[in-house]
Amino acid sequence: MKAYQNILVIKLKHIGDVLVATPVFTALKEAYPESRLSVLVPKGTEDMVTLNPAIDEVIVLDRAEGAPFASRMLRHLGFLMKLRGKSFDLVLELSAGDRGAFLGFVTCAKERIGFEPHKRTFLGRHHAFTKLVKISTTTQHMVDYNLTLVRALGIEPSDKRLSIFWSERDSEACVRLLSERGLGEDRPYVVLHPTSRWLFKAWNSRGYALLCDYIREKHGLSVIITSAPDEKERKRVKEILSLVDYPPIDLSGMLSLKQLAYCISRSILFIGVDSAPMHIAAAVNTLVIALFGPSGDHMWGPWGNGHIVIKKGWDCQPCGRDGCDGSKVSECLEAITPEEVYRAVDQKLKDGTWRN
């Protein structure tokens, strides 16, 4: 196997996309333990990769949106010069986008591997790489999709688990928040993350409220409800809280991504939709019940065994659209009944092992 001294992996996508790529880093470090592995990700996603022992350097791309044009251009030029100066000899570009292709080309690495586009993009993309890998199907999970580039190096990954790491300060901050709300470290709980940055992926507020009450009444468990700090997501949480009989512990907008990971790792069950926290739950080995609508669970479902995906299975799924007819509301999600979710919850909690 050919040796590499300085490897760069580029993943310019959203939070969940970056987390789903972590098996690539594990595989590369295992195959090339003496190599220096750098990872380039967008600002706001770095919590998915920092503290990962497989990664030697995290490079954050800050697009400086909102800054004056001249300032933004100077910053980008400095970033490109810094990237070029790192002397990478292998680049894997997982994003399949033009920006990642350009940045990979700028490194001037001797080997630059990316995905062959399904349709023609800008004219230079085929010249940006020394090798393009053709993907003939999109039916595989994104974990295996990303690992295709690793396999192109002749490496068969032995560990395909997702991974996320946090500091003691992160865990202490979460424990403190829970303690202040009367939940001691020995108390079991369920995490409900009802939102996504795209609310057309979310179930209705009434269903979530009924679910909170059901878990409390039927199983006697506390529910922690979480969300991003985004105003739209917190508004949705407030709507849910206005409908419940037994208020859950509201940590919406209060946790960093690493604190959220610790919080989920302590829970006995995670319930949510196609979102980054769902992937975080899979990464920390917490059982997941995920509600899927317009997105495809075959590609984006919770990775690993023992999870439950609830979907209607309509012929139009997955459509990938932002709601039906541009409404921002997905009827395939609205059609999921509380009883369907209750059954999944009962299935995961029925043996009572969480009581031990």
C-alpha positions as CSV (number, residue, x, y, z in Angstrom):
1,M,0.0,0.0,0.0
2,K,1.3,3.4,-0.9
3,A,2.2,5.6,2.0
4,Y,1.1,9.3,2.4
5,Q,2.6,11.8,4.7
6,N,0.0,14.6,4.7
7,I,-3.7,13.9,3.9
8,L,-6.6,16.3,3.6
9,V,-10.3,15.3,3.7
10,I,-12.7,18.0,2.5
11,K,-16.4,17.9,3.6
12,L,-18.2,21.1,2.9
13,K,-21.7,20.2,4.0
14,H,-24.0,20.5,7.0
15,I,-23.5,19.3,10.6
16,G,-25.0,15.9,10.1
17,D,-23.2,15.3,6.8
18,V,-19.9,16.0,8.5
19,L,-20.7,13.6,11.3
20,V,-21.7,10.9,8.9
21,A,-18.2,11.2,7.3
22,T,-16.3,10.4,10.5
23,P,-15.8,6.7,9.5
24,V,-13.6,8.0,6.7
25,F,-11.2,9.6,9.2
26,T,-11.1,6.4,11.3
27,A,-10.3,4.3,8.2
28,L,-7.6,6.6,6.9
29,K,-5.8,6.8,10.3
30,E,-6.0,3.0,10.7
31,A,-4.5,2.5,7.2
32,Y,-1.9,5.3,7.5
33,P,-1.1,5.7,11.2
34,E,2.0,7.7,10.6
35,S,0.3,10.2,8.3
36,R,-0.9,13.6,9.3
37,L,-4.6,13.8,8.8
38,S,-6.3,17.2,8.3
39,V,-10.0,17.8,7.8
40,L,-11.6,20.8,6.2
41,V,-15.1,21.6,7.2
42,P,-17.4,24.7,7.1
43,K,-17.7,27.0,10.1
44,G,-20.4,25.8,12.5
45,T,-19.7,22.1,11.9
46,E,-16.3,21.8,13.6
47,D,-17.8,20.3,16.8
48,M,-18.4,17.1,14.8
49,V,-14.7,16.6,14.3
50,T,-12.7,18.4,17.0
51,L,-11.2,16.2,19.7
52,N,-11.4,13.2,17.4
53,P,-8.1,11.2,18.0
54,A,-8.0,10.2,14.3
55,I,-7.6,13.8,13.2
56,D,-4.5,15.8,13.6
57,E,-5.8,19.2,12.4
58,V,-9.2,20.7,11.8
59,I,-9.3,23.5,9.2
60,V,-12.4,25.6,9.3
61,L,-13.7,27.4,6.2
62,D,-15.3,30.7,7.2
63,R,-17.1,32.2,4.2
64,A,-17.3,35.5,6.1
65,E,-20.8,36.2,4.8
66,G,-21.9,39.7,5.6
67,A,-18.3,41.1,5.6
68,P,-17.4,43.9,3.1
69,F,-16.4,42.5,-0.3
70,A,-12.8,43.5,-0.2
71,S,-12.3,42.2,3.3
72,R,-13.9,38.9,2.3
73,M,-11.7,38.5,-0.8
74,L,-8.6,39.2,1.2
75,R,-9.6,36.6,3.8
76,H,-10.3,34.0,1.1
77,L,-7.0,34.7,-0.6
78,G,-5.1,34.3,2.6
79,F,-7.0,31.0,3.3
80,L,-6.1,29.7,-0.2
81,M,-2.4,30.5,0.3
82,K,-2.4,28.9,3.7
83,L,-4.0,25.8,2.3
84,R,-1.5,25.6,-0.5
85,G,1.4,25.9,1.9
86,K,0.4,22.8,3.8
87,S,1.9,20.5,1.1
88,F,-0.7,17.8,1.1
89,D,0.1,14.8,-1.0
90,L,-3.4,13.2,-0.9
91,V,-6.8,15.0,-1.0
92,L,-10.2,13.3,-0.7
93,E,-13.1,15.6,-1.5
94,L,-16.3,14.1,-0.1
95,S,-18.7,17.0,-0.9
96,A,-19.1,16.4,-4.6
97,G,-19.3,20.2,-5.1
98,D,-17.5,22.8,-7.1
99,R,-16.1,24.7,-4.0
100,G,-14.6,21.5,-2.6
101,A,-13.1,20.6,-6.0
102,F,-11.6,24.1,-6.3
103,L,-10.0,23.9,-2.9
104,G,-8.7,20.4,-3.5
105,F,-7.1,21.7,-6.8
106,V,-5.5,24.7,-5.0
107,T,-3.6,22.3,-2.7
108,C,-1.7,21.0,-5.7
109,A,-1.6,17.6,-4.0
110,K,-0.2,14.9,-6.3
111,E,-3.3,12.8,-5.7
112,R,-6.7,14.3,-5.6
113,I,-9.7,12.0,-5.5
114,G,-13.4,13.0,-5.8
115,F,-16.7,11.8,-7.0
116,E,-17.6,11.8,-10.6
117,P,-20.6,14.1,-11.0
118,H,-23.9,12.8,-12.1
119,K,-24.4,15.8,-14.3
120,R,-21.9,18.2,-15.8
121,T,-20.8,21.0,-13.5
122,F,-18.3,23.8,-14.2
123,L,-15.9,22.9,-17.0
124,G,-12.8,22.5,-14.8
125,R,-14.2,19.9,-12.3
126,H,-12.8,17.0,-14.3
127,H,-9.4,18.7,-14.3
128,A,-9.5,19.4,-10.6
129,F,-8.9,15.7,-9.6
130,T,-6.3,13.1,-10.6
131,K,-9.0,10.4,-10.1
132,L,-12.8,10.5,-10.2
133,V,-14.8,7.7,-8.6
134,K,-18.1,6.8,-10.3
135,I,-21.1,6.1,-8.1
136,S,-23.7,4.2,-10.0
137,T,-26.4,4.3,-7.4
138,T,-27.7,6.5,-4.6
139,T,-29.4,3.7,-2.7
140,Q,-26.6,3.1,-0.3
141,H,-26.3,4.9,3.0
142,M,-24.2,8.0,3.1
143,V,-21.7,6.3,5.4
144,D,-20.9,3.8,2.6
145,Y,-21.1,6.5,0.0
146,N,-18.3,8.5,1.7
147,L,-16.3,5.3,2.2
148,T,-16.2,4.7,-1.5
149,L,-13.3,7.1,-1.8
150,V,-11.4,5.2,0.9
151,R,-12.0,2.0,-1.0
152,A,-10.7,3.7,-4.1
153,L,-7.3,3.7,-2.2
154,G,-7.5,-0.1,-1.8
155,I,-8.6,0.2,1.9
156,E,-11.5,-1.9,3.3
157,P,-12.7,-0.1,6.4
158,S,-12.9,-2.3,9.5
159,D,-14.7,0.2,11.7
160,K,-17.7,2.0,10.2
161,R,-19.0,3.5,13.4
162,L,-19.8,7.2,13.6
163,S,-17.8,9.0,16.3
164,I,-18.1,12.3,18.2
165,F,-16.1,13.5,21.2
166,W,-16.6,16.0,23.9
167,S,-14.6,17.5,26.8
168,E,-15.1,17.2,30.5
169,R,-16.2,20.8,30.5
170,D,-19.0,20.0,28.0
171,S,-20.3,17.1,30.2
172,E,-20.1,19.2,33.4
173,A,-22.1,22.0,31.8
174,C,-24.8,19.6,30.7
175,V,-24.9,17.9,34.1
176,R,-25.2,21.3,35.8
177,L,-28.2,22.2,33.6
178,L,-29.9,19.0,34.3
179,S,-29.3,19.2,38.0
180,E,-30.7,22.8,38.1
181,R,-33.9,21.3,36.7
182,G,-34.1,18.5,39.2
183,L,-32.7,15.7,37.1
184,G,-29.9,13.9,38.9
185,E,-27.2,11.8,37.3
186,D,-29.0,8.6,38.2
187,R,-32.3,9.5,36.7
188,P,-33.2,7.9,33.3
189,Y,-34.7,10.1,30.6
190,V,-35.7,10.3,27.0
191,V,-34.5,13.0,24.6
192,L,-37.0,14.5,22.2
193,H,-35.5,16.7,19.4
194,P,-38.6,17.6,17.4
195,T,-37.1,20.1,15.0
196,S,-34.7,20.4,12.1
197,R,-33.2,23.4,10.4
198,W,-35.8,22.6,7.7
199,L,-39.2,22.4,9.5
200,F,-40.8,20.5,6.6
201,K,-38.9,17.5,8.0
202,A,-40.6,17.9,11.4
203,W,-43.8,16.3,12.7
204,N,-46.7,18.3,14.0
205,S,-46.7,20.0,17.5
206,R,-49.8,18.2,18.7
207,G,-48.2,14.8,18.0
208,Y,-45.1,15.7,19.9
209,A,-47.1,17.0,22.9
210,L,-49.1,13.8,23.1
211,L,-45.9,11.8,22.9
212,C,-44.3,13.7,25.8
213,D,-47.4,13.0,27.9
214,Y,-47.5,9.3,26.8
215,I,-43.9,8.7,27.8
216,R,-44.5,10.3,31.2
217,E,-47.8,8.5,31.9
218,K,-47.1,5.1,30.5
219,H,-43.4,4.7,31.3
220,G,-42.8,7.2,34.1
221,L,-39.9,8.7,32.4
222,S,-38.7,12.3,32.2
223,V,-38.5,13.8,28.8
224,I,-35.9,16.4,27.8
225,I,-36.8,18.5,24.8
226,T,-34.0,20.1,22.8
227,S,-33.5,22.2,19.7
228,A,-31.0,24.5,18.0
229,P,-30.9,28.2,19.1
230,D,-32.7,29.1,15.9
231,E,-35.7,31.3,16.5
232,K,-38.0,29.2,14.3
233,E,-37.0,26.0,16.1
234,R,-37.5,27.5,19.6
235,K,-40.9,28.8,18.5
236,R,-41.9,25.3,17.6
237,V,-40.8,24.0,20.9
238,K,-42.8,26.7,22.7
239,E,-45.8,25.6,20.7
240,I,-45.3,22.0,21.8
241,L,-44.9,23.0,25.5
242,S,-48.2,24.9,25.3
243,L,-50.0,21.7,24.5
244,V,-48.6,19.3,27.1
245,D,-50.1,18.2,30.4
246,Y,-46.7,17.1,31.8
247,P,-44.1,19.7,30.8
248,P,-40.8,18.2,29.7
249,I,-37.4,19.6,30.7
250,D,-36.8,22.4,28.2
251,L,-33.2,22.7,27.1
252,S,-34.0,24.1,23.7
253,G,-31.3,26.3,22.4
254,M,-29.2,25.9,25.6
255,L,-26.8,23.2,24.6
256,S,-23.7,23.3,22.3
257,L,-23.5,20.4,19.9
258,K,-20.9,18.6,22.1
259,Q,-23.1,19.2,25.2
260,L,-26.0,17.8,23.3
261,A,-24.0,14.8,22.4
262,Y,-23.3,14.1,26.0
263,C,-26.9,14.7,27.0
264,I,-28.1,12.2,24.3
265,S,-25.4,9.7,25.4
266,R,-26.9,9.6,28.9
267,S,-30.4,9.1,27.6
268,I,-32.1,5.7,27.2
269,L,-33.9,6.7,24.0
270,F,-33.8,9.5,21.4
271,I,-36.8,10.5,19.3
272,G,-36.5,12.9,16.4
273,V,-36.5,13.4,12.7
274,D,-33.9,13.4,9.9
275,S,-31.4,15.9,11.5
276,A,-27.9,16.1,12.9
277,P,-29.0,15.2,16.5
278,M,-30.4,12.0,15.1
279,H,-27.0,11.1,13.7
280,I,-25.4,12.2,17.0
281,A,-27.7,9.7,18.8
282,A,-26.5,6.9,16.5
283,A,-22.9,8.0,17.1
284,V,-23.2,7.7,20.9
285,N,-25.0,4.4,20.7
286,T,-28.4,5.6,22.0
287,L,-31.4,3.9,20.5
288,V,-33.2,6.0,18.0
289,I,-36.8,6.4,16.9
290,A,-36.8,8.6,13.8
291,L,-39.8,9.9,11.8
292,F,-39.1,10.3,8.1
293,G,-41.0,12.1,5.5
294,P,-39.6,13.7,2.3
295,S,-36.0,12.5,2.8
296,G,-34.8,9.0,2.2
297,D,-34.0,6.8,5.2
298,H,-32.1,4.4,3.0
299,M,-29.4,7.1,2.6
300,W,-29.9,9.2,5.8
301,G,-31.5,6.9,8.4
302,P,-29.9,6.4,11.8
303,W,-26.7,4.4,11.3
304,G,-26.3,1.1,13.2
305,N,-28.5,-1.6,14.5
306,G,-31.6,-1.5,16.8
307,H,-33.1,1.8,15.6
308,I,-36.6,2.3,14.4
309,V,-37.6,4.4,11.4
310,I,-41.3,5.4,11.2
311,K,-42.6,6.4,7.7
312,K,-45.7,6.0,5.7
313,G,-44.0,4.3,2.8
314,W,-46.0,6.2,0.2
315,D,-45.1,5.9,-3.5
316,C,-44.0,9.6,-3.5
317,Q,-41.5,9.0,-0.8
318,P,-38.7,10.1,-0.7
319,C,-39.4,13.2,-2.8
320,G,-36.7,15.5,-1.4
321,R,-39.1,18.4,-1.6
322,D,-39.6,21.2,0.9
323,G,-43.2,20.2,1.7
324,C,-46.0,19.2,-0.6
325,D,-46.5,21.6,-3.5
326,G,-44.1,24.1,-1.9
327,S,-46.3,24.4,1.2
328,K,-43.4,23.7,3.7
329,V,-45.6,21.0,5.2
330,S,-45.0,17.4,4.4
331,E,-48.2,15.4,4.3
332,C,-46.4,12.1,4.6
333,L,-45.2,13.3,8.1
334,E,-48.5,14.8,9.1
335,A,-50.1,11.4,8.3
336,I,-48.0,9.6,11.0
337,T,-50.3,9.0,14.0
338,P,-49.3,9.3,17.6
339,E,-50.3,5.6,18.0
340,E,-47.6,4.6,15.5
341,V,-45.0,6.4,17.6
342,Y,-46.4,5.0,20.8
343,R,-45.9,1.5,19.5
344,A,-42.3,2.2,18.7
345,V,-41.7,3.7,22.1
346,D,-43.3,0.6,23.8
347,Q,-41.2,-1.7,21.7
348,K,-38.0,0.0,22.8
349,L,-38.9,0.4,26.5
350,K,-41.0,-2.7,27.1
351,D,-38.3,-4.9,28.7
352,G,-37.6,-2.3,31.4
353,T,-33.8,-2.8,31.4
354,W,-33.4,1.0,31.8
355,R,-34.8,0.6,35.3
356,N,-31.7,-1.4,36.4
